[in-house]
């Protein structure tokens, strides 16, 4: 199952639900200086001198990465309300 939401600014965010978790994906563009990190339950994306943040549920374990301009956030807690 998938659905579409908003990420930061007006970037479309796709949500894919699986038995063992949720994957969020967004096309953030191919900026050479884009980076992402998960710190204390918050996904932080830095792109073009702008910083964006998205809170995750407390029980969620997440990892995030950017590959070819696509931001992927993998959340292992299937009960998460992201």
N, C-alpha and C positions, 0 to 999 in steps of 0.2 A: 504494500500500500504506500502511496506517496501523496503528498499534499504540498501546496505552495504557500509561503508566508513571506514576510519582509525580514531582511537581515538588519543591516545598519542602513543609513541613509535610505535609498529606495532600491537596494539590491535585492532581487528575488531570491528566496531561500527555499530549496526543495527539501522535503522531509520524507525519509524512507524508513518505514517501521519493519523490524525483523523480530524473530522470536527472542533473540538475545540482546536487543538494544535498538537504538535509533541512530540513523546517519543523516546529518544535515549537510547540504552541499549548496554552494553559491559561486557564481562566476564573478570574481572580484577584479578581473583584468590581469593582463600580463605585466604588471609593474615589476621592475627589477628589484625594487626595494621593499616589496611587500613581505610581511612576516606575521606569524601568529604564535600565540602561546596560551596555555591554560594555567592560570594562577589563582589559587584559593577559590575554585568554583566559578571563575570568570574567564571567558574566552576573550582575548585581547588581540585585535588585528591592527597593525600599523601599515598604512598604505599612503603614499604620496604626502608625507608629513601630516597625515590625519590619523587619529587613534579612535577606534571603535571598540565598544565593549558589549558583551552579552552575558548575562548571568545564567548559570546552570542550576538545576535543583541541587540541594545539599547532598543528597545521597548518590548523586551521579558521579561516575568515574568517566572521565573524558580524555581524549587526545585529539589534537587538531594539527592539520598540516595544509600547506598550499603547494600544489603541483600544477604547473602550466596554467596558472591563473585561476585554478579552481580551489576554493576553500572547502575542506572537508572536516567535519566535526563528528567524531564517533563517540557515542555515549553508550556505555555498557549497561546501564540500569534501565531495563525495559519499562519500568513503572514511571519513568521520568515524564513530567509534563513540561516539555520544552516548547 
